[in-house]
Amino acid sequence: MRTLTLEQFRATVEAGGVLGVNLKAEGGAFYVDVETRRGGAVLVTAREKKPRAFADPRRALLLLRDIGIREARIDTRAWRPEEIDTLRPSRPDRSVAMKEAFDAAAQSRWMAQQVQQAAARADRPDAVWHDAESAFDSLDKEMEARIAGQASG
């Protein structure tokens, strides 16, 4: 049986070379079998050239519709929905990335809350404002005092 990548499948549809399409279940996945003027073919992935598996038949039907296929046969005799999990290997690296993203989002929320609180304090009528020069002078004096304390200690 021949293979068709998505790009080849689109070109075959546009050229009028598709006679029929079957969405065939096998285990927990659905596969697209295409009957062309040159014989049968199966839709494959572009990189690995393995049959393209759809865990959700709706995704396959949406793809077919987008390509221009308006009629397809569906064969669910060998469908085993309980086997869907075997199609998706575990991804511990994604788990770590998701946890890091969650932590970063929490940090971002905390930072936004801190900024809002500081802005609210700055907007109060009793807020005390210092110019930059006096603030840096104060920091310089504090730093000098720390250095002097370390030198004498």
C-alpha positions as CSV (number, residue, x, y, z in Angstrom):
1,M,0.0,0.0,0.0
2,R,1.3,3.4,-0.9
3,T,1.8,6.3,1.6
4,L,0.7,9.9,1.4
5,T,1.9,12.8,3.5
6,L,-0.6,15.5,4.3
7,E,0.9,17.7,1.5
8,Q,0.6,14.9,-1.0
9,F,-2.9,14.1,0.1
10,R,-4.0,17.7,-0.4
11,A,-2.5,17.7,-3.9
12,T,-4.2,14.5,-4.7
13,V,-7.6,15.8,-3.5
14,E,-7.1,19.1,-5.5
15,A,-6.2,17.1,-8.6
16,G,-9.3,15.0,-8.3
17,G,-7.4,11.8,-7.7
18,V,-9.3,10.6,-4.6
19,L,-12.0,8.1,-5.1
20,G,-12.9,7.5,-1.5
21,V,-11.7,7.8,2.1
22,N,-12.0,5.4,5.0
23,L,-11.5,6.4,8.6
24,K,-10.4,3.1,10.1
25,A,-10.1,2.3,13.8
26,E,-7.4,0.1,15.1
27,G,-6.8,-0.1,18.9
28,G,-7.3,3.3,20.4
29,A,-6.5,5.2,17.2
30,F,-8.1,6.1,13.9
31,Y,-6.2,6.0,10.6
32,V,-7.0,7.5,7.2
33,D,-7.1,5.1,4.3
34,V,-7.4,6.7,0.9
35,E,-8.5,5.1,-2.3
36,T,-6.9,6.9,-5.2
37,R,-6.9,6.4,-9.0
38,R,-3.6,4.6,-8.5
39,G,-4.8,2.3,-5.7
40,G,-4.9,2.4,-2.0
41,A,-2.8,4.6,0.2
42,V,-2.5,5.5,3.9
43,L,-2.0,9.0,5.4
44,V,1.4,9.1,7.1
45,T,3.4,11.6,9.1
46,A,5.8,13.9,7.2
47,R,8.9,13.1,9.2
48,E,8.8,9.5,10.2
49,K,6.5,8.2,7.5
50,K,4.5,6.3,10.0
51,P,0.7,6.0,9.7
52,R,-0.8,9.2,11.1
53,A,-2.8,8.2,14.2
54,F,-5.8,10.2,15.5
55,A,-6.8,9.4,19.1
56,D,-9.9,11.6,18.5
57,P,-11.9,10.8,15.3
58,R,-13.3,14.3,15.3
59,R,-9.8,15.7,14.7
60,A,-9.4,13.4,11.7
61,L,-12.9,14.4,10.4
62,L,-11.9,18.1,10.8
63,L,-8.7,17.5,8.8
64,L,-10.6,15.7,6.1
65,R,-13.2,18.6,5.9
66,D,-10.4,21.2,5.7
67,I,-8.7,19.3,2.9
68,G,-12.0,19.2,0.9
69,I,-13.2,15.6,1.6
70,R,-17.0,15.8,2.1
71,E,-17.7,12.1,2.4
72,A,-15.9,9.3,4.3
73,R,-16.7,5.9,5.6
74,I,-15.9,5.1,9.3
75,D,-15.0,1.6,10.4
76,T,-15.1,1.2,14.2
77,R,-15.0,-2.6,14.4
78,A,-11.5,-2.7,15.8
79,W,-11.8,0.4,17.9
80,R,-10.7,0.0,21.5
81,P,-11.0,3.4,23.2
82,E,-9.5,2.1,26.4
83,E,-6.2,1.8,24.5
84,I,-6.0,5.5,23.8
85,D,-3.4,6.0,26.6
86,T,-1.0,3.7,24.9
87,L,-0.8,6.2,22.0
88,R,0.6,8.9,24.2
89,P,3.9,8.1,25.9
90,S,4.5,9.7,29.2
91,R,6.5,12.9,29.1
92,P,8.3,13.6,32.4
93,D,10.1,16.5,30.8
94,R,6.8,18.2,30.0
95,S,5.8,17.6,33.6
96,V,8.8,19.5,34.8
97,A,8.2,22.3,32.3
98,M,4.6,22.6,33.4
99,K,5.6,22.8,37.1
100,E,8.1,25.5,36.2
101,A,5.6,27.4,34.2
102,F,3.1,27.2,37.1
103,D,5.7,28.4,39.6
104,A,6.6,31.3,37.2
105,A,3.0,32.3,36.9
106,A,2.6,32.2,40.7
107,Q,5.7,34.4,41.0
108,S,4.3,36.8,38.4
109,R,1.0,37.1,40.3
110,W,2.8,37.8,43.5
111,M,5.0,40.4,41.9
112,A,1.9,42.1,40.4
113,Q,0.3,42.1,43.8
114,Q,3.4,43.7,45.3
115,V,3.4,46.4,42.7
116,Q,-0.2,47.2,43.2
117,Q,0.3,47.4,47.0
118,A,3.3,49.8,46.5
119,A,1.3,51.9,44.1
120,A,-1.6,52.1,46.5
121,R,0.9,53.2,49.3
122,A,2.4,55.8,47.0
123,D,-1.0,57.2,46.2
124,R,-1.9,57.8,49.8
125,P,-2.0,61.5,50.9
126,D,0.4,60.8,53.8
127,A,3.0,59.2,51.6
128,V,6.5,60.6,52.0
129,W,8.5,61.2,48.9
130,H,12.3,61.5,48.7
131,D,14.3,62.8,45.8
132,A,16.8,60.5,44.2
133,E,19.9,62.5,45.4
134,S,18.9,62.3,49.1
135,A,18.0,58.6,48.7
136,F,21.4,57.7,47.2
137,D,23.2,59.9,49.8
138,S,21.4,57.9,52.6
139,L,22.4,54.6,50.9
140,D,26.0,55.8,50.6
141,K,26.1,56.7,54.3
142,E,24.6,53.3,55.3
143,M,27.2,51.5,53.1
144,E,30.1,53.5,54.6
145,A,28.8,52.7,58.1
146,R,28.7,48.9,57.3
147,I,32.2,49.0,55.8
148,A,33.5,50.9,58.8
149,G,31.8,48.3,61.2
150,Q,33.4,45.4,59.3
151,A,36.8,47.0,59.4
152,S,36.7,47.7,63.1
153,G,35.2,44.2,63.9
